[in-house]
Amino acid sequence: MKIGVVKEIKDQENRVALTPAGAAALVQAGHTVYVEAGAGLGSGLPDAAYQVAGASVVTGEEAWEAELIVKVKEP
């Protein structure tokens, strides 16, 4: 399954719905994980950490095209 992790857009919302460790677990289970560039920065998680975990760092538009979107807050 293609899973997209998108940036939170609400004011003062710095969390991200998936950590690099979570992304690694999903990749190991056979899923493809797309993380919007900068999605984890508010939580101190750089894009490079997601890439090391096996996720692809993409544009927001590309992340929203995934089959499943994970977010902290509603869109």
mmCIF file of the N, C-alpha and C atoms, coordinates in Angstrom:
data_MODEL
# 
_entry.id   MODEL 
# 
loop_
_atom_site.group_PDB 
_atom_site.id 
_atom_site.type_symbol 
_atom_site.label_atom_id 
_atom_site.label_alt_id 
_atom_site.label_comp_id 
_atom_site.label_asym_id 
_atom_site.label_entity_id 
_atom_site.label_seq_id 
_atom_site.pdbx_PDB_ins_code 
_atom_site.Cartn_x 
_atom_site.Cartn_y 
_atom_site.Cartn_z 
_atom_site.occupancy 
_atom_site.B_iso_or_equiv 
_atom_site.pdbx_formal_charge 
_atom_site.auth_seq_id 
_atom_site.auth_comp_id 
_atom_site.auth_asym_id 
_atom_site.auth_atom_id 
_atom_site.pdbx_PDB_model_num 
ATOM 1   N N  . MET A 1 1  ? 0.845  -1.174 0.000  1.00 0.00 ? 1  MET A N  1 
ATOM 2   C CA . MET A 1 1  ? 0.000  0.000  0.000  1.00 0.00 ? 1  MET A CA 1 
ATOM 3   C C  . MET A 1 1  ? 0.891  1.238  0.000  1.00 0.00 ? 1  MET A C  1 
ATOM 4   N N  . LYS A 1 2  ? 0.441  2.267  -0.680 1.00 0.00 ? 2  LYS A N  1 
ATOM 5   C CA . LYS A 1 2  ? 1.144  3.551  -0.706 1.00 0.00 ? 2  LYS A CA 1 
ATOM 6   C C  . LYS A 1 2  ? 0.589  4.420  0.417  1.00 0.00 ? 2  LYS A C  1 
ATOM 7   N N  . ILE A 1 3  ? 1.464  4.812  1.340  1.00 0.00 ? 3  ILE A N  1 
ATOM 8   C CA . ILE A 1 3  ? 1.068  5.572  2.528  1.00 0.00 ? 3  ILE A CA 1 
ATOM 9   C C  . ILE A 1 3  ? 1.714  6.950  2.472  1.00 0.00 ? 3  ILE A C  1 
ATOM 10  N N  . GLY A 1 4  ? 0.916  7.994  2.641  1.00 0.00 ? 4  GLY A N  1 
ATOM 11  C CA . GLY A 1 4  ? 1.414  9.361  2.609  1.00 0.00 ? 4  GLY A CA 1 
ATOM 12  C C  . GLY A 1 4  ? 1.388  10.000 3.985  1.00 0.00 ? 4  GLY A C  1 
ATOM 13  N N  . VAL A 1 5  ? 2.486  10.638 4.339  1.00 0.00 ? 5  VAL A N  1 
ATOM 14  C CA . VAL A 1 5  ? 2.592  11.390 5.595  1.00 0.00 ? 5  VAL A CA 1 
ATOM 15  C C  . VAL A 1 5  ? 2.703  12.860 5.200  1.00 0.00 ? 5  VAL A C  1 
ATOM 16  N N  . VAL A 1 6  ? 1.719  13.652 5.602  1.00 0.00 ? 6  VAL A N  1 
ATOM 17  C CA . VAL A 1 6  ? 1.686  15.054 5.187  1.00 0.00 ? 6  VAL A CA 1 
ATOM 18  C C  . VAL A 1 6  ? 1.960  15.990 6.359  1.00 0.00 ? 6  VAL A C  1 
ATOM 19  N N  . LYS A 1 7  ? 2.381  17.211 6.016  1.00 0.00 ? 7  LYS A N  1 
ATOM 20  C CA . LYS A 1 7  ? 2.637  18.243 7.027  1.00 0.00 ? 7  LYS A CA 1 
ATOM 21  C C  . LYS A 1 7  ? 1.332  18.655 7.681  1.00 0.00 ? 7  LYS A C  1 
ATOM 22  N N  . GLU A 1 8  ? 1.417  18.955 8.949  1.00 0.00 ? 8  GLU A N  1 
ATOM 23  C CA . GLU A 1 8  ? 0.269  19.519 9.660  1.00 0.00 ? 8  GLU A CA 1 
ATOM 24  C C  . GLU A 1 8  ? 0.188  21.008 9.335  1.00 0.00 ? 8  GLU A C  1 
ATOM 25  N N  . ILE A 1 9  ? -1.030 21.515 9.164  1.00 0.00 ? 9  ILE A N  1 
ATOM 26  C CA . ILE A 1 9  ? -1.187 22.911 8.766  1.00 0.00 ? 9  ILE A CA 1 
ATOM 27  C C  . ILE A 1 9  ? -1.807 23.785 9.853  1.00 0.00 ? 9  ILE A C  1 
ATOM 28  N N  . LYS A 1 10 ? -2.268 23.204 10.926 1.00 0.00 ? 10 LYS A N  1 
ATOM 29  C CA . LYS A 1 10 ? -2.877 23.984 12.011 1.00 0.00 ? 10 LYS A CA 1 
ATOM 30  C C  . LYS A 1 10 ? -1.800 24.751 12.779 1.00 0.00 ? 10 LYS A C  1 
ATOM 31  N N  . ASP A 1 11 ? -2.148 25.938 13.250 1.00 0.00 ? 11 ASP A N  1 
ATOM 32  C CA . ASP A 1 11 ? -1.225 26.743 14.054 1.00 0.00 ? 11 ASP A CA 1 
ATOM 33  C C  . ASP A 1 11 ? -0.816 25.994 15.312 1.00 0.00 ? 11 ASP A C  1 
ATOM 34  N N  . GLN A 1 12 ? 0.429  26.107 15.662 1.00 0.00 ? 12 GLN A N  1 
ATOM 35  C CA . GLN A 1 12 ? 0.992  25.513 16.881 1.00 0.00 ? 12 GLN A CA 1 
ATOM 36  C C  . GLN A 1 12 ? 0.976  23.982 16.880 1.00 0.00 ? 12 GLN A C  1 
ATOM 37  N N  . GLU A 1 13 ? 0.754  23.362 15.746 1.00 0.00 ? 13 GLU A N  1 
ATOM 38  C CA . GLU A 1 13 ? 0.779  21.897 15.663 1.00 0.00 ? 13 GLU A CA 1 
ATOM 39  C C  . GLU A 1 13 ? 2.134  21.477 15.104 1.00 0.00 ? 13 GLU A C  1 
ATOM 40  N N  . ASN A 1 14 ? 2.966  20.932 15.973 1.00 0.00 ? 14 ASN A N  1 
ATOM 41  C CA . ASN A 1 14 ? 4.322  20.555 15.582 1.00 0.00 ? 14 ASN A CA 1 
ATOM 42  C C  . ASN A 1 14 ? 4.525  19.054 15.470 1.00 0.00 ? 14 ASN A C  1 
ATOM 43  N N  . ARG A 1 15 ? 3.490  18.290 15.779 1.00 0.00 ? 15 ARG A N  1 
ATOM 44  C CA . ARG A 1 15 ? 3.634  16.833 15.723 1.00 0.00 ? 15 ARG A CA 1 
ATOM 45  C C  . ARG A 1 15 ? 3.589  16.335 14.277 1.00 0.00 ? 15 ARG A C  1 
ATOM 46  N N  . VAL A 1 16 ? 4.068  15.110 14.123 1.00 0.00 ? 16 VAL A N  1 
ATOM 47  C CA . VAL A 1 16 ? 3.990  14.432 12.831 1.00 0.00 ? 16 VAL A CA 1 
ATOM 48  C C  . VAL A 1 16 ? 3.347  13.069 13.090 1.00 0.00 ? 16 VAL A C  1 
ATOM 49  N N  . ALA A 1 17 ? 2.580  12.578 12.142 1.00 0.00 ? 17 ALA A N  1 
ATOM 50  C CA . ALA A 1 17 ? 1.796  11.363 12.355 1.00 0.00 ? 17 ALA A CA 1 
ATOM 51  C C  . ALA A 1 17 ? 2.623  10.079 12.345 1.00 0.00 ? 17 ALA A C  1 
ATOM 52  N N  . LEU A 1 18 ? 3.832  10.118 11.814 1.00 0.00 ? 18 LEU A N  1 
ATOM 53  C CA . LEU A 1 18 ? 4.635  8.908  11.706 1.00 0.00 ? 18 LEU A CA 1 
ATOM 54  C C  . LEU A 1 18 ? 6.104  9.251  11.920 1.00 0.00 ? 18 LEU A C  1 
ATOM 55  N N  . THR A 1 19 ? 6.759  8.524  12.795 1.00 0.00 ? 19 THR A N  1 
ATOM 56  C CA . THR A 1 19 ? 8.192  8.722  13.040 1.00 0.00 ? 19 THR A CA 1 
ATOM 57  C C  . THR A 1 19 ? 8.996  7.934  12.009 1.00 0.00 ? 19 THR A C  1 
ATOM 58  N N  . PRO A 1 20 ? 10.284 8.220  11.902 1.00 0.00 ? 20 PRO A N  1 
ATOM 59  C CA . PRO A 1 20 ? 11.119 7.404  11.017 1.00 0.00 ? 20 PRO A CA 1 
ATOM 60  C C  . PRO A 1 20 ? 11.092 5.919  11.390 1.00 0.00 ? 20 PRO A C  1 
ATOM 61  N N  . ALA A 1 21 ? 11.048 5.606  12.675 1.00 0.00 ? 21 ALA A N  1 
ATOM 62  C CA . ALA A 1 21 ? 10.976 4.198  13.094 1.00 0.00 ? 21 ALA A CA 1 
ATOM 63  C C  . ALA A 1 21 ? 9.678  3.558  12.609 1.00 0.00 ? 21 ALA A C  1 
ATOM 64  N N  . GLY A 1 22 ? 8.588  4.295  12.684 1.00 0.00 ? 22 GLY A N  1 
ATOM 65  C CA . GLY A 1 22 ? 7.314  3.794  12.180 1.00 0.00 ? 22 GLY A CA 1 
ATOM 66  C C  . GLY A 1 22 ? 7.342  3.611  10.674 1.00 0.00 ? 22 GLY A C  1 
ATOM 67  N N  . ALA A 1 23 ? 7.986  4.550  9.990  1.00 0.00 ? 23 ALA A N  1 
ATOM 68  C CA . ALA A 1 23 ? 8.123  4.431  8.538  1.00 0.00 ? 23 ALA A CA 1 
ATOM 69  C C  . ALA A 1 23 ? 8.932  3.192  8.181  1.00 0.00 ? 23 ALA A C  1 
ATOM 70  N N  . ALA A 1 24 ? 10.008 2.946  8.923  1.00 0.00 ? 24 ALA A N  1 
ATOM 71  C CA . ALA A 1 24 ? 10.846 1.766  8.666  1.00 0.00 ? 24 ALA A CA 1 
ATOM 72  C C  . ALA A 1 24 ? 10.044 0.483  8.842  1.00 0.00 ? 24 ALA A C  1 
ATOM 73  N N  . ALA A 1 25 ? 9.210  0.430  9.871  1.00 0.00 ? 25 ALA A N  1 
ATOM 74  C CA . ALA A 1 25 ? 8.390  -0.764 10.111 1.00 0.00 ? 25 ALA A CA 1 
ATOM 75  C C  . ALA A 1 25 ? 7.411  -0.990 8.962  1.00 0.00 ? 25 ALA A C  1 
ATOM 76  N N  . LEU A 1 26 ? 6.820  0.080  8.461  1.00 0.00 ? 26 LEU A N  1 
ATOM 77  C CA . LEU A 1 26 ? 5.879  -0.053 7.349  1.00 0.00 ? 26 LEU A CA 1 
ATOM 78  C C  . LEU A 1 26 ? 6.589  -0.488 6.071  1.00 0.00 ? 26 LEU A C  1 
ATOM 79  N N  . VAL A 1 27 ? 7.766  0.078  5.829  1.00 0.00 ? 27 VAL A N  1 
ATOM 80  C CA . VAL A 1 27 ? 8.550  -0.309 4.649  1.00 0.00 ? 27 VAL A CA 1 
ATOM 81  C C  . VAL A 1 27 ? 8.942  -1.781 4.749  1.00 0.00 ? 27 VAL A C  1 
ATOM 82  N N  . GLN A 1 28 ? 9.369  -2.201 5.925  1.00 0.00 ? 28 GLN A N  1 
ATOM 83  C CA . GLN A 1 28 ? 9.749  -3.604 6.118  1.00 0.00 ? 28 GLN A CA 1 
ATOM 84  C C  . GLN A 1 28 ? 8.562  -4.543 5.923  1.00 0.00 ? 28 GLN A C  1 
ATOM 85  N N  . ALA A 1 29 ? 7.360  -4.045 6.169  1.00 0.00 ? 29 ALA A N  1 
ATOM 86  C CA . ALA A 1 29 ? 6.148  -4.846 5.980  1.00 0.00 ? 29 ALA A CA 1 
ATOM 87  C C  . ALA A 1 29 ? 5.686  -4.849 4.521  1.00 0.00 ? 29 ALA A C  1 
ATOM 88  N N  . GLY A 1 30 ? 6.424  -4.152 3.659  1.00 0.00 ? 30 GLY A N  1 
ATOM 89  C CA . GLY A 1 30 ? 6.116  -4.171 2.236  1.00 0.00 ? 30 GLY A CA 1 
ATOM 90  C C  . GLY A 1 30 ? 5.362  -2.974 1.703  1.00 0.00 ? 30 GLY A C  1 
ATOM 91  N N  . HIS A 1 31 ? 5.154  -1.963 2.534  1.00 0.00 ? 31 HIS A N  1 
ATOM 92  C CA . HIS A 1 31 ? 4.447  -0.764 2.098  1.00 0.00 ? 31 HIS A CA 1 
ATOM 93  C C  . HIS A 1 31 ? 5.427  0.251  1.519  1.00 0.00 ? 31 HIS A C  1 
ATOM 94  N N  . THR A 1 32 ? 4.904  1.185  0.752  1.00 0.00 ? 32 THR A N  1 
ATOM 95  C CA . THR A 1 32 ? 5.682  2.305  0.243  1.00 0.00 ? 32 THR A CA 1 
ATOM 96  C C  . THR A 1 32 ? 5.249  3.535  1.028  1.00 0.00 ? 32 THR A C  1 
ATOM 97  N N  . VAL A 1 33 ? 6.211  4.243  1.610  1.00 0.00 ? 33 VAL A N  1 
ATOM 98  C CA . VAL A 1 33 ? 5.894  5.404  2.447  1.00 0.00 ? 33 VAL A CA 1 
ATOM 99  C C  . VAL A 1 33 ? 6.425  6.667  1.777  1.00 0.00 ? 33 VAL A C  1 
ATOM 100 N N  . TYR A 1 34 ? 5.534  7.636  1.603  1.00 0.00 ? 34 TYR A N  1 
ATOM 101 C CA . TYR A 1 34 ? 5.874  8.938  1.046  1.00 0.00 ? 34 TYR A CA 1 
ATOM 102 C C  . TYR A 1 34 ? 5.703  9.983  2.146  1.00 0.00 ? 34 TYR A C  1 
ATOM 103 N N  . VAL A 1 35 ? 6.752  10.732 2.420  1.00 0.00 ? 35 VAL A N  1 
ATOM 104 C CA . VAL A 1 35 ? 6.712  11.761 3.462  1.00 0.00 ? 35 VAL A CA 1 
ATOM 105 C C  . VAL A 1 35 ? 6.863  13.124 2.799  1.00 0.00 ? 35 VAL A C  1 
ATOM 106 N N  . GLU A 1 36 ? 5.935  14.019 3.074  1.00 0.00 ? 36 GLU A N  1 
ATOM 107 C CA . GLU A 1 36 ? 6.040  15.374 2.543  1.00 0.00 ? 36 GLU A CA 1 
ATOM 108 C C  . GLU A 1 36 ? 7.287  16.037 3.113  1.00 0.00 ? 36 GLU A C  1 
ATOM 109 N N  . ALA A 1 37 ? 8.060  16.677 2.265  1.00 0.00 ? 37 ALA A N  1 
ATOM 110 C CA . ALA A 1 37 ? 9.284  17.347 2.695  1.00 0.00 ? 37 ALA A CA 1 
ATOM 111 C C  . ALA A 1 37 ? 8.978  18.294 3.848  1.00 0.00 ? 37 ALA A C  1 
ATOM 112 N N  . GLY A 1 38 ? 9.738  18.172 4.925  1.00 0.00 ? 38 GLY A N  1 
ATOM 113 C CA . GLY A 1 38 ? 9.578  19.034 6.086  1.00 0.00 ? 38 GLY A CA 1 
ATOM 114 C C  . GLY A 1 38 ? 8.500  18.604 7.062  1.00 0.00 ? 38 GLY A C  1 
ATOM 115 N N  . ALA A 1 39 ? 7.816  17.509 6.806  1.00 0.00 ? 39 ALA A N  1 
ATOM 116 C CA . ALA A 1 39 ? 6.702  17.091 7.669  1.00 0.00 ? 39 ALA A CA 1 
ATOM 117 C C  . ALA A 1 39 ? 7.130  16.848 9.110  1.00 0.00 ? 39 ALA A C  1 
ATOM 118 N N  . GLY A 1 40 ? 8.332  16.366 9.332  1.00 0.00 ? 40 GLY A N  1 
ATOM 119 C CA . GLY A 1 40 ? 8.771  16.043 10.681 1.00 0.00 ? 40 GLY A CA 1 
ATOM 120 C C  . GLY A 1 40 ? 9.597  17.110 11.368 1.00 0.00 ? 40 GLY A C  1 
ATOM 121 N N  . LEU A 1 41 ? 9.882  18.197 10.676 1.00 0.00 ? 41 LEU A N  1 
ATOM 122 C CA . LEU A 1 41 ? 10.789 19.207 11.236 1.00 0.00 ? 41 LEU A CA 1 
ATOM 123 C C  . LEU A 1 41 ? 10.302 19.794 12.554 1.00 0.00 ? 41 LEU A C  1 
ATOM 124 N N  . GLY A 1 42 ? 9.013  20.008 12.713 1.00 0.00 ? 42 GLY A N  1 
ATOM 125 C CA . GLY A 1 42 ? 8.469  20.563 13.951 1.00 0.00 ? 42 GLY A CA 1 
ATOM 126 C C  . GLY A 1 42 ? 8.680  19.653 15.145 1.00 0.00 ? 42 GLY A C  1 
ATOM 127 N N  . SER A 1 43 ? 8.881  18.379 14.882 1.00 0.00 ? 43 SER A N  1 
ATOM 128 C CA . SER A 1 43 ? 9.139  17.394 15.938 1.00 0.00 ? 43 SER A CA 1 
ATOM 129 C C  . SER A 1 43 ? 10.615 17.029 16.024 1.00 0.00 ? 43 SER A C  1 
ATOM 130 N N  . GLY A 1 44 ? 11.444 17.765 15.306 1.00 0.00 ? 44 GLY A N  1 
ATOM 131 C CA . GLY A 1 44 ? 12.881 17.498 15.336 1.00 0.00 ? 44 GLY A CA 1 
ATOM 132 C C  . GLY A 1 44 ? 13.297 16.296 14.505 1.00 0.00 ? 44 GLY A C  1 
ATOM 133 N N  . LEU A 1 45 ? 12.480 15.918 13.540 1.00 0.00 ? 45 LEU A N  1 
ATOM 134 C CA . LEU A 1 45 ? 12.761 14.758 12.694 1.00 0.00 ? 45 LEU A CA 1 
ATOM 135 C C  . LEU A 1 45 ? 13.054 15.232 11.268 1.00 0.00 ? 45 LEU A C  1 
ATOM 136 N N  . PRO A 1 46 ? 14.320 15.233 10.869 1.00 0.00 ? 46 PRO A N  1 
ATOM 137 C CA . PRO A 1 46 ? 14.680 15.734 9.535  1.00 0.00 ? 46 PRO A CA 1 
ATOM 138 C C  . PRO A 1 46 ? 14.282 14.758 8.424  1.00 0.00 ? 46 PRO A C  1 
ATOM 139 N N  . ASP A 1 47 ? 14.167 15.288 7.227  1.00 0.00 ? 47 ASP A N  1 
ATOM 140 C CA . ASP A 1 47 ? 13.831 14.467 6.065  1.00 0.00 ? 47 ASP A CA 1 
ATOM 141 C C  . ASP A 1 47 ? 14.805 13.305 5.902  1.00 0.00 ? 47 ASP A C  1 
ATOM 142 N N  . ALA A 1 48 ? 16.077 13.547 6.176  1.00 0.00 ? 48 ALA A N  1 
ATOM 143 C CA . ALA A 1 48 ? 17.100 12.507 6.011  1.00 0.00 ? 48 ALA A CA 1 
ATOM 144 C C  . ALA A 1 48 ? 16.812 11.284 6.876  1.00 0.00 ? 48 ALA A C  1 
ATOM 145 N N  . ALA A 1 49 ? 16.226 11.472 8.042  1.00 0.00 ? 49 ALA A N  1 
ATOM 146 C CA . ALA A 1 49 ? 15.905 10.340 8.917  1.00 0.00 ? 49 ALA A CA 1 
ATOM 147 C C  . ALA A 1 49 ? 14.847 9.446  8.273  1.00 0.00 ? 49 ALA A C  1 
ATOM 148 N N  . TYR A 1 50 ? 13.914 10.055 7.568  1.00 0.00 ? 50 TYR A N  1 
ATOM 149 C CA . TYR A 1 50 ? 12.895 9.271  6.870  1.00 0.00 ? 50 TYR A CA 1 
ATOM 150 C C  . TYR A 1 50 ? 13.502 8.536  5.676  1.00 0.00 ? 50 TYR A C  1 
ATOM 151 N N  . GLN A 1 51 ? 14.432 9.192  4.999  1.00 0.00 ? 51 GLN A N  1 
ATOM 152 C CA . GLN A 1 51 ? 15.089 8.542  3.864  1.00 0.00 ? 51 GLN A CA 1 
ATOM 153 C C  . GLN A 1 51 ? 15.906 7.340  4.319  1.00 0.00 ? 51 GLN A C  1 
ATOM 154 N N  . VAL A 1 52 ? 16.611 7.472  5.429  1.00 0.00 ? 52 VAL A N  1 
ATOM 155 C CA . VAL A 1 52 ? 17.376 6.348  5.980  1.00 0.00 ? 52 VAL A CA 1 
ATOM 156 C C  . VAL A 1 52 ? 16.433 5.198  6.334  1.00 0.00 ? 52 VAL A C  1 
ATOM 157 N N  . ALA A 1 53 ? 15.222 5.532  6.762  1.00 0.00 ? 53 ALA A N  1 
ATOM 158 C CA . ALA A 1 53 ? 14.231 4.518  7.137  1.00 0.00 ? 53 ALA A CA 1 
ATOM 159 C C  . ALA A 1 53 ? 13.613 3.826  5.922  1.00 0.00 ? 53 ALA A C  1 
ATOM 160 N N  . GLY A 1 54 ? 13.885 4.348  4.734  1.00 0.00 ? 54 GLY A N  1 
ATOM 161 C CA . GLY A 1 54 ? 13.356 3.728  3.519  1.00 0.00 ? 54 GLY A CA 1 
ATOM 162 C C  . GLY A 1 54 ? 12.172 4.443  2.907  1.00 0.00 ? 54 GLY A C  1 
ATOM 163 N N  . ALA A 1 55 ? 11.769 5.570  3.495  1.00 0.00 ? 55 ALA A N  1 
ATOM 164 C CA . ALA A 1 55 ? 10.664 6.354  2.946  1.00 0.00 ? 55 ALA A CA 1 
ATOM 165 C C  . ALA A 1 55 ? 11.187 7.278  1.851  1.00 0.00 ? 55 ALA A C  1 
ATOM 166 N N  . SER A 1 56 ? 10.286 7.713  0.994  1.00 0.00 ? 56 SER A N  1 
ATOM 167 C CA . SER A 1 56 ? 10.617 8.692  -0.036 1.00 0.00 ? 56 SER A CA 1 
ATOM 168 C C  . SER A 1 56 ? 10.129 10.056 0.425  1.00 0.00 ? 56 SER A C  1 
ATOM 169 N N  . VAL A 1 57 ? 10.981 11.064 0.348  1.00 0.00 ? 57 VAL A N  1 
ATOM 170 C CA . VAL A 1 57 ? 10.587 12.433 0.683  1.00 0.00 ? 57 VAL A CA 1 
ATOM 171 C C  . VAL A 1 57 ? 10.110 13.081 -0.614 1.00 0.00 ? 57 VAL A C  1 
ATOM 172 N N  . VAL A 1 58 ? 8.878  13.569 -0.592 1.00 0.00 ? 58 VAL A N  1 
ATOM 173 C CA . VAL A 1 58 ? 8.221  14.055 -1.808 1.00 0.00 ? 58 VAL A CA 1 
ATOM 174 C C  . VAL A 1 58 ? 7.539  15.399 -1.547 1.00 0.00 ? 58 VAL A C  1 
ATOM 175 N N  . THR A 1 59 ? 6.946  15.954 -2.589 1.00 0.00 ? 59 THR A N  1 
ATOM 176 C CA . THR A 1 59 ? 6.170  17.184 -2.433 1.00 0.00 ? 59 THR A CA 1 
ATOM 177 C C  . THR A 1 59 ? 4.857  16.866 -1.722 1.00 0.00 ? 59 THR A C  1 
ATOM 178 N N  . GLY A 1 60 ? 4.209  17.901 -1.232 1.00 0.00 ? 60 GLY A N  1 
ATOM 179 C CA . GLY A 1 60 ? 2.913  17.705 -0.594 1.00 0.00 ? 60 GLY A CA 1 
ATOM 180 C C  . GLY A 1 60 ? 1.898  17.104 -1.548 1.00 0.00 ? 60 GLY A C  1 
ATOM 181 N N  . GLU A 1 61 ? 1.906  17.570 -2.775 1.00 0.00 ? 61 GLU A N  1 
ATOM 182 C CA . GLU A 1 61 ? 0.974  17.051 -3.779 1.00 0.00 ? 61 GLU A CA 1 
ATOM 183 C C  . GLU A 1 61 ? 1.176  15.551 -3.989 1.00 0.00 ? 61 GLU A C  1 
ATOM 184 N N  . GLU A 1 62 ? 2.417  15.126 -4.062 1.00 0.00 ? 62 GLU A N  1 
ATOM 185 C CA . GLU A 1 62 ? 2.708  13.696 -4.245 1.00 0.00 ? 62 GLU A CA 1 
ATOM 186 C C  . GLU A 1 62 ? 2.280  12.879 -3.027 1.00 0.00 ? 62 GLU A C  1 
ATOM 187 N N  . ALA A 1 63 ? 2.509  13.408 -1.834 1.00 0.00 ? 63 ALA A N  1 
ATOM 188 C CA . ALA A 1 63 ? 2.122  12.686 -0.619 1.00 0.00 ? 63 ALA A CA 1 
ATOM 189 C C  . ALA A 1 63 ? 0.607  12.503 -0.552 1.00 0.00 ? 63 ALA A C  1 
ATOM 190 N N  . TRP A 1 64 ? -0.143 13.525 -0.954 1.00 0.00 ? 64 TRP A N  1 
ATOM 191 C CA . TRP A 1 64 ? -1.607 13.450 -0.912 1.00 0.00 ? 64 TRP A CA 1 
ATOM 192 C C  . TRP A 1 64 ? -2.167 12.466 -1.935 1.00 0.00 ? 64 TRP A C  1 
ATOM 193 N N  . GLU A 1 65 ? -1.383 12.031 -2.899 1.00 0.00 ? 65 GLU A N  1 
ATOM 194 C CA . GLU A 1 65 ? -1.855 11.078 -3.905 1.00 0.00 ? 65 GLU A CA 1 
ATOM 195 C C  . GLU A 1 65 ? -1.783 9.628  -3.425 1.00 0.00 ? 65 GLU A C  1 
ATOM 196 N N  . ALA A 1 66 ? -1.260 9.395  -2.231 1.00 0.00 ? 66 ALA A N  1 
ATOM 197 C CA . ALA A 1 66 ? -1.134 8.030  -1.701 1.00 0.00 ? 66 ALA A CA 1 
ATOM 198 C C  . ALA A 1 66 ? -2.510 7.412  -1.453 1.00 0.00 ? 66 ALA A C  1 
ATOM 199 N N  . GLU A 1 67 ? -2.525 6.108  -1.302 1.00 0.00 ? 67 GLU A N  1 
ATOM 200 C CA . GLU A 1 67 ? -3.778 5.389  -1.047 1.00 0.00 ? 67 GLU A CA 1 
ATOM 201 C C  . GLU A 1 67 ? -4.290 5.620  0.377  1.00 0.00 ? 67 GLU A C  1 
ATOM 202 N N  . LEU A 1 68 ? -3.382 5.825  1.306  1.00 0.00 ? 68 LEU A N  1 
ATOM 203 C CA . LEU A 1 68 ? -3.727 6.065  2.712  1.00 0.00 ? 68 LEU A CA 1 
ATOM 204 C C  . LEU A 1 68 ? -2.942 7.278  3.188  1.00 0.00 ? 68 LEU A C  1 
ATOM 205 N N  . ILE A 1 69 ? -3.626 8.244  3.792  1.00 0.00 ? 69 ILE A N  1 
ATOM 206 C CA . ILE A 1 69 ? -2.981 9.442  4.328  1.00 0.00 ? 69 ILE A CA 1 
ATOM 207 C C  . ILE A 1 69 ? -3.006 9.356  5.843  1.00 0.00 ? 69 ILE A C  1 
ATOM 208 N N  . VAL A 1 70 ? -1.857 9.619  6.480  1.00 0.00 ? 70 VAL A N  1 
ATOM 209 C CA . VAL A 1 70 ? -1.818 9.671  7.938  1.00 0.00 ? 70 VAL A CA 1 
ATOM 210 C C  . VAL A 1 70 ? -1.513 11.099 8.369  1.00 0.00 ? 70 VAL A C  1 
ATOM 211 N N  . LYS A 1 71 ? -2.309 11.582 9.339  1.00 0.00 ? 71 LYS A N  1 
ATOM 212 C CA . LYS A 1 71 ? -2.187 12.939 9.876  1.00 0.00 ? 71 LYS A CA 1 
ATOM 213 C C  . LYS A 1 71 ? -2.482 12.903 11.366 1.00 0.00 ? 71 LYS A C  1 
ATOM 214 N N  . VAL A 1 72 ? -2.052 13.944 12.056 1.00 0.00 ? 72 VAL A N  1 
ATOM 215 C CA . VAL A 1 72 ? -2.386 14.092 13.469 1.00 0.00 ? 72 VAL A CA 1 
ATOM 216 C C  . VAL A 1 72 ? -3.775 14.729 13.587 1.00 0.00 ? 72 VAL A C  1 
ATOM 217 N N  . LYS A 1 73 ? -3.988 15.810 12.868 1.00 0.00 ? 73 LYS A N  1 
ATOM 218 C CA . LYS A 1 73 ? -5.256 16.547 12.907 1.00 0.00 ? 73 LYS A CA 1 
ATOM 219 C C  . LYS A 1 73 ? -5.993 16.367 11.582 1.00 0.00 ? 73 LYS A C  1 
ATOM 220 N N  . GLU A 1 74 ? -7.288 16.640 11.619 1.00 0.00 ? 74 GLU A N  1 
ATOM 221 C CA . GLU A 1 74 ? -8.088 16.540 10.403 1.00 0.00 ? 74 GLU A CA 1 
ATOM 222 C C  . GLU A 1 74 ? -7.594 17.543 9.356  1.00 0.00 ? 74 GLU A C  1 
ATOM 223 N N  . PRO A 1 75 ? -7.811 17.223 8.076  1.00 0.00 ? 75 PRO A N  1 
ATOM 224 C CA . PRO A 1 75 ? -7.355 18.143 7.009  1.00 0.00 ? 75 PRO A CA 1 
ATOM 225 C C  . PRO A 1 75 ? -8.161 19.428 6.977  1.00 0.00 ? 75 PRO A C  1 
# 
